[in-house]
Structure formats: C-alpha cells, structure tokens
Amino acid sequence: MFLNEMKYGIRNSRLVLNEVYFWTDTVKHWSKLLENDSFKNTIIDCWRNLVGRNKIRIYGFVIMPNHLHMV
C-alpha cells in the first residue's frame, strides 16, 4: 500500500483523452519555492517538451510563489 493510499484512500480519478481539465498543484507546506525564476523556467521547459511531443495542450497557466494552475 502506498503512503497516499493510507492517508487519503485510493483515488478513483481518471483522465479522458481529448477533454479539458483544470489542474492545480501546491508546494508542500505552501513554501514559496517558485519565487525563483529558474524553478518556474524548469516547469515551463517541461511543459514545452510535453506540448512539443503532443502529450498535452496548454490553454493557459499561472505560476505563483507557492502553487500553480493550468488549463
């Protein structure tokens, strides 16, 4: 059993291809890890790679000091 399963239970979420999703992520303990531009650029570079390989489409995003959102 994975730690997340013990703490939160088994997730039943599924992604369906060709659907639009709102995705958010937070830094542990809401630390302001993303204030540094180099970390933001790493995330954006990873997203560019995924978009370039046609794995995802990004319609918009915002990166804040302690969390991010993407559609």
C-alpha positions in Angstrom: 0.0 0.0 0.0 1.3 3.4 -0.9 1.6 6.2 1.6 -1.1 8.3 -0.2 -3.4 5.4 -0.2 -3.0 5.1 3.6 -3.5 8.8 4.2 -6.2 9.7 1.6 -7.6 6.4 0.4 -7.4 5.1 -3.2 -8.0 7.8 -5.8 -10.7 7.0 -8.4 -9.9 9.9 -10.7 -9.4 9.1 -14.4 -8.2 11.3 -17.3 -10.1 11.0 -20.6 -8.3 11.9 -23.8 -9.4 15.0 -25.7 -11.1 16.6 -22.6 -10.1 19.9 -21.0 -9.0 19.8 -17.3 -8.2 22.4 -14.7 -5.0 21.3 -12.9 -3.6 22.8 -9.8 -0.6 21.9 -7.7 0.8 23.3 -4.5 4.3 23.3 -2.9 4.5 21.3 0.3 3.7 23.4 3.3 2.9 26.3 0.9 6.6 27.2 0.8 7.4 29.9 -1.7 9.7 27.7 -3.7 8.5 29.1 -7.0 9.7 32.7 -6.3 12.9 31.8 -8.1 12.6 32.2 -11.9 14.9 29.2 -12.6 12.3 26.9 -11.0 9.5 28.5 -13.0 11.5 28.1 -16.1 12.1 24.4 -15.4 8.4 23.8 -15.2 7.7 25.8 -18.4 10.5 23.9 -20.2 9.0 20.6 -19.2 5.5 21.7 -20.3 7.1 22.9 -23.7 8.6 19.4 -24.1 5.2 17.7 -23.4 3.4 20.1 -25.8 6.1 19.5 -28.5 5.6 15.8 -28.2 1.8 16.2 -28.4 1.3 14.7 -25.0 -0.7 17.7 -23.6 -2.2 21.0 -24.8 -1.9 24.0 -22.6 -4.5 26.8 -23.0 -3.4 28.9 -20.1 -1.4 28.8 -16.9 -0.3 30.9 -13.9 2.7 30.1 -11.7 2.6 31.8 -8.2 5.2 31.6 -5.5 3.7 28.6 -3.8 1.3 27.0 -6.3 0.3 26.8 -9.9 -2.7 26.4 -12.2 -3.0 25.1 -15.7 -5.8 24.5 -18.2 
